[in-house]
Structures are given as C-alpha cells and as structure tokens.
Amino acid sequence: MNTVQALVLGLFQGIAEFLPISSSGHLLIFKDIMGLSEVPALFDVVLHVATLFSILVVFRKRVGGILVSVARWALRKADDGDAENLAIVAPALIATVLTAGIGLGIEKAGFAWTPGFASGMLLVTAAILVASSFMKGDRGYRQFGPLQGVITGIAQGIGVLPGISRSGITISAGIASGMTRDAAGEFAFLLAIPAIAGALLLELKDFGELAGMVAAPQLALGALAAFASGVVALLVLMPLVRKGKLAWFAAYLVPAGLFGLLFL
C-alpha cells in the first residue's frame, strides 16, 4: 500500500463512516479497485478506531456527562440533573449486546463479501434512508426504554454488512422506535463507540499480517485522514439528521450501487 492509497482509504472511511453511505462497502470496493483485497480487515478496523476518536471529540460533552453521571450513580450521589444521561445507559447496553451477537454471528458464518454484494447493499441503504424521511418520533432520552435499545441494536448489527450504512440504518431505526431525530442521531454515534472497540479486539490477531503489508507511516496517515474527515462529516451530518434530510444521500447511493453491480 502506498501513501496515496492510504490517504484515499482514510478519507473515504472518515466520510463514509458517518455520512450514511457505508464505510465498509466503500472500503471493500476501493480496496478491490486498488488491488488491495488481501490487506487484512484489521486495517479497516484501525481506520474505524480513528473515527471513534472523531466521535469522542464531537460528542465530548455528552460522553463526559454520561461518565460523570454513572460515577455519581455508583456513589449514590445522582440527582435529577443526571437523569437524562443515566436514561441512555440501559438502552445502550441492550443495543451493544444485540449488536455484538449479530455481528459475531455474521463473522462466524464466514461469508466472502464481494464488491457486487456491497453495491447491492448500497441500494438497500438508499431505500432505508428514503423511508426514514417519512418517519417521526417524539421520544427524548428521558423517554427511552428497552424497546429503543432492542430496535437500534438489531439495526446496528445488520449494519456490519458491507454496503449497509451503520449510521444510516441505526439512525433510521432509532426514529422508527420513536426517538426524536436529534436523539436518534446522537445515540447512533454513541453506540458506535463500543461497537468499534469490540471490532478492534476481534481483529487484533491479524496485527502481524497487517504490519507486513502496510508500513507504519501509511497506516498512521490513513488513520489521521480518517479522524479529520470523520470530524467534518459528523459536523455536516447532524444538522441534516435534525432536518430529516438523510434521503438526500440516496441520490449518490443509487447510481453508485448500480455502477458497482454493472461493472465490478
């Protein structure tokens, strides 16, 4: 892998991780085009970890607030000011367990994903985003319950399929479960934190293979590009989520998916 390839893959990972166009699908397709199909999945996970730091930067107040509220709860000092943050915890745990179960099941099935499959799933993502524009919820964090955790957890688990946008399907599922658009968007990105951390642990076994195929400077450059483009993508996406404009991305996904089906 050369410097330009690492930079391109990093930029697209950061953009596609948060914009609802599927980072895994784009990485699979671009690696195939660049002749990098043999690069282990750990490279993709490293780029995902870089985007995890994008989440921590953009949503630092919410993440910090949850940690403080949980600590106050553990010390039996929580008050009404902690209620909103604490209401997030149980649904997030439920969602994370379901995501892990579905993700591990798909991983153990040993499917060999192809660019054609990813391209077809881009069309599915487009349909999901269009459907989300007709949904509306009114539940803020204080009205969250197990149902929100179950629905978003299943959706995020399905989002491991290349071509299915994790952010797009999880946000859409959140809205379908009754969440406000703002809460669905933020909650979907908070759920990405344990999901990405878990994926890193699963793929660490391939570190030696990755080191032999991707030099440290290229890996660092790709990660930095993913982090920077991830921050920008998050700042662009959240206003669009609030306005119910996710369907706009179908205008890109449909031709991209059809192109992939016809030519890859």
C-alpha positions as CSV (number, residue, x, y, z in Angstrom):
1,M,0.0,0.0,0.0
2,N,1.4,3.4,-1.0
3,T,0.9,6.8,0.6
4,V,-1.8,7.9,-1.9
5,Q,-3.8,4.7,-1.4
6,A,-3.6,5.0,2.4
7,L,-4.8,8.7,2.2
8,V,-7.7,7.9,-0.1
9,L,-8.9,5.0,2.0
10,G,-8.6,7.0,5.2
11,L,-10.5,10.0,3.8
12,F,-13.3,7.8,2.5
13,Q,-13.5,5.9,5.8
14,G,-14.0,9.1,7.8
15,I,-16.6,10.4,5.4
16,A,-18.5,7.2,4.8
17,E,-18.4,6.1,8.5
18,F,-20.7,9.0,9.4
19,L,-22.4,10.1,6.2
20,P,-24.9,7.3,5.6
21,I,-23.2,5.8,2.6
22,S,-21.4,2.8,4.2
23,S,-17.8,2.9,5.0
24,S,-17.3,-0.9,4.9
25,G,-18.9,-1.1,1.5
26,H,-16.7,1.7,0.2
27,L,-13.5,0.2,1.7
28,L,-14.3,-3.1,0.1
29,I,-14.9,-1.6,-3.3
30,F,-11.9,0.8,-3.2
31,K,-9.6,-1.9,-2.0
32,D,-10.7,-4.1,-4.9
33,I,-10.2,-1.3,-7.4
34,M,-6.7,-0.6,-6.0
35,G,-5.7,-4.2,-5.9
36,L,-5.5,-4.3,-2.1
37,S,-8.1,-7.0,-1.4
38,E,-5.5,-9.0,0.5
39,V,-5.0,-6.3,3.1
40,P,-6.4,-7.8,6.4
41,A,-9.6,-6.5,7.9
42,L,-7.6,-5.1,10.8
43,F,-6.6,-2.2,8.5
44,D,-10.2,-1.3,8.2
45,V,-10.7,-1.5,12.0
46,V,-7.7,0.8,12.6
47,L,-9.4,3.4,10.4
48,H,-12.7,2.8,12.3
49,V,-10.8,3.4,15.6
50,A,-9.6,6.7,14.2
51,T,-13.2,7.7,13.5
52,L,-14.1,6.6,17.1
53,F,-11.9,9.5,18.2
54,S,-13.9,11.7,15.9
55,I,-17.0,10.8,17.9
56,L,-15.2,11.4,21.2
57,V,-14.2,14.9,20.0
58,V,-17.6,16.0,18.6
59,F,-19.7,14.5,21.3
60,R,-17.2,15.0,24.2
61,K,-19.8,16.9,26.4
62,R,-22.3,14.0,26.1
63,V,-19.7,11.3,26.6
64,G,-18.2,13.1,29.6
65,G,-21.6,13.8,31.0
66,I,-22.6,10.1,30.9
67,L,-19.3,9.0,32.6
68,V,-19.8,11.6,35.4
69,S,-23.5,10.7,35.9
70,V,-22.6,6.9,36.0
71,A,-19.9,7.7,38.6
72,R,-22.3,9.8,40.6
73,W,-24.9,7.0,40.5
74,A,-22.3,4.4,41.6
75,L,-21.5,6.7,44.6
76,R,-25.3,7.2,45.2
77,K,-25.0,10.9,44.6
78,A,-27.0,11.1,41.4
79,D,-29.8,13.7,41.2
80,D,-32.3,14.8,38.7
81,G,-29.6,16.5,36.7
82,D,-28.1,13.1,35.9
83,A,-31.5,11.5,34.9
84,E,-31.1,12.2,31.1
85,N,-27.6,10.8,30.9
86,L,-28.5,7.7,33.0
87,A,-31.5,7.0,30.8
88,I,-29.2,6.4,27.9
89,V,-27.2,3.7,29.7
90,A,-29.6,0.7,29.8
91,P,-30.8,1.0,26.2
92,A,-27.2,1.4,25.0
93,L,-26.1,-1.7,26.9
94,I,-29.0,-3.7,25.4
95,A,-28.2,-2.4,21.9
96,T,-24.5,-3.2,22.3
97,V,-25.2,-6.8,23.4
98,L,-27.5,-7.4,20.4
99,T,-25.1,-5.8,18.0
100,A,-22.3,-8.0,19.3
101,G,-24.4,-11.1,19.0
102,I,-25.5,-10.4,15.4
103,G,-22.0,-9.2,14.4
104,L,-20.3,-12.3,15.8
105,G,-22.9,-14.5,14.1
106,I,-22.2,-12.9,10.7
107,E,-18.5,-13.1,11.3
108,K,-18.6,-16.8,12.2
109,A,-20.7,-17.5,9.1
110,G,-17.5,-16.8,7.1
111,F,-19.1,-15.1,4.1
112,A,-16.7,-13.9,1.4
113,W,-18.1,-10.4,0.7
114,T,-17.7,-9.2,-2.8
115,P,-17.9,-5.7,-4.4
116,G,-21.1,-6.8,-6.1
117,F,-22.7,-7.7,-2.8
118,A,-21.6,-4.4,-1.3
119,S,-23.0,-2.5,-4.3
120,G,-26.4,-4.2,-4.0
121,M,-26.5,-3.3,-0.3
122,L,-25.9,0.4,-1.2
123,L,-29.2,0.3,-2.9
124,V,-30.8,-1.2,0.2
125,T,-29.3,1.6,2.3
126,A,-30.8,4.1,-0.2
127,A,-34.2,2.6,0.4
128,I,-33.8,2.8,4.2
129,L,-32.8,6.5,4.0
130,V,-35.8,7.4,1.8
131,A,-38.1,5.5,4.2
132,S,-36.6,7.4,7.2
133,S,-37.8,10.7,5.7
134,F,-41.4,9.6,6.3
135,M,-40.8,8.7,10.0
136,K,-41.1,10.9,13.0
137,G,-40.6,10.3,16.7
138,D,-41.0,12.4,19.8
139,R,-39.1,10.5,22.5
140,G,-36.2,12.3,24.1
141,Y,-33.6,10.5,26.2
142,R,-35.7,10.6,29.3
143,Q,-38.4,8.6,27.5
144,F,-36.0,5.9,26.3
145,G,-36.8,2.3,27.2
146,P,-35.7,-1.3,26.3
147,L,-37.6,-1.1,23.0
148,Q,-35.2,1.6,21.8
149,G,-32.2,-0.5,22.7
150,V,-33.6,-3.6,21.0
151,I,-34.5,-1.9,17.7
152,T,-31.3,0.1,17.4
153,G,-29.2,-2.9,18.5
154,I,-30.6,-5.1,15.8
155,A,-30.2,-2.4,13.2
156,Q,-26.6,-1.7,14.1
157,G,-25.9,-5.4,14.0
158,I,-27.2,-5.6,10.4
159,G,-25.1,-2.6,9.7
160,V,-21.9,-4.7,9.8
161,L,-22.9,-6.0,6.3
162,P,-20.7,-4.2,3.7
163,G,-22.9,-1.7,1.8
164,I,-25.3,-1.2,4.7
165,S,-24.6,2.1,6.3
166,R,-24.2,1.6,10.1
167,S,-25.1,5.2,10.8
168,G,-27.9,5.3,8.3
169,I,-29.7,2.2,9.4
170,T,-29.2,2.8,13.2
171,I,-30.5,6.4,12.9
172,S,-33.4,5.3,10.9
173,A,-34.2,2.5,13.3
174,G,-34.0,5.0,16.2
175,I,-36.5,7.3,14.6
176,A,-38.7,4.3,13.8
177,S,-38.6,3.3,17.5
178,G,-40.0,6.7,18.5
179,M,-36.8,8.8,19.1
180,T,-36.6,12.4,18.0
181,R,-34.3,12.9,15.1
182,D,-31.7,14.7,17.2
183,A,-31.7,11.9,19.9
184,A,-31.6,9.2,17.2
185,G,-28.6,10.7,15.5
186,E,-26.5,11.3,18.7
187,F,-27.5,7.9,20.1
188,A,-26.4,6.1,16.9
189,F,-23.0,7.6,17.2
190,L,-22.6,6.9,20.9
191,L,-23.4,3.2,20.1
192,A,-20.5,3.2,17.6
193,I,-18.0,3.6,20.5
194,P,-18.4,0.1,22.0
195,A,-19.0,-1.4,18.5
196,I,-15.7,-0.2,17.1
197,A,-13.8,-1.1,20.3
198,G,-15.2,-4.6,20.1
199,A,-14.3,-4.9,16.4
200,L,-10.7,-3.9,17.2
201,L,-10.4,-6.6,19.9
202,L,-11.7,-9.3,17.4
203,E,-9.2,-8.3,14.7
204,L,-6.0,-7.8,16.8
205,K,-5.0,-11.4,15.9
206,D,-4.1,-10.1,12.4
207,F,-1.7,-7.4,13.6
208,G,1.4,-9.3,12.4
209,E,-0.1,-9.8,8.9
210,L,-1.1,-6.1,8.7
211,A,2.4,-4.9,9.7
212,G,3.9,-7.0,6.9
213,M,1.6,-5.4,4.2
214,V,1.1,-1.8,5.4
215,A,4.0,0.3,6.6
216,A,3.6,2.3,9.8
217,P,3.7,5.8,8.1
218,Q,0.9,4.8,5.7
219,L,-1.2,3.3,8.5
220,A,-0.7,6.5,10.5
221,L,-1.6,8.7,7.6
222,G,-4.7,6.7,6.8
223,A,-5.8,6.9,10.5
224,L,-5.2,10.7,10.6
225,A,-7.1,11.2,7.4
226,A,-10.0,9.1,8.8
227,F,-10.1,11.1,12.0
228,A,-10.0,14.5,10.3
229,S,-12.6,13.7,7.7
230,G,-14.7,12.0,10.4
231,V,-15.0,15.2,12.4
232,V,-16.0,17.1,9.4
233,A,-18.6,14.5,8.3
234,L,-20.1,14.5,11.8
235,L,-20.5,18.3,11.8
236,V,-22.1,18.1,8.4
237,L,-24.4,15.2,9.1
238,M,-26.1,16.2,12.4
239,P,-27.9,19.2,11.0
240,L,-29.1,17.1,8.1
241,V,-30.4,14.4,10.6
242,R,-32.3,17.1,12.5
243,K,-33.9,18.4,9.3
244,G,-34.9,14.9,8.1
245,K,-32.6,15.1,5.0
246,L,-31.0,11.7,5.1
247,A,-32.8,10.8,1.9
248,W,-30.6,13.2,0.1
249,F,-27.8,10.6,0.2
250,A,-29.9,8.2,-1.9
251,A,-29.0,10.4,-4.9
252,Y,-25.5,9.2,-4.5
253,L,-26.1,5.7,-3.3
254,V,-28.4,4.6,-6.2
255,P,-26.0,5.4,-9.1
256,A,-23.0,4.2,-7.0
257,G,-24.8,0.9,-6.3
258,L,-25.9,0.4,-9.9
259,F,-22.4,1.2,-11.2
260,G,-20.9,-1.4,-8.9
261,L,-23.5,-4.1,-9.9
262,L,-22.8,-3.5,-13.6
263,F,-19.0,-3.0,-13.6
264,L,-17.5,-4.7,-10.5
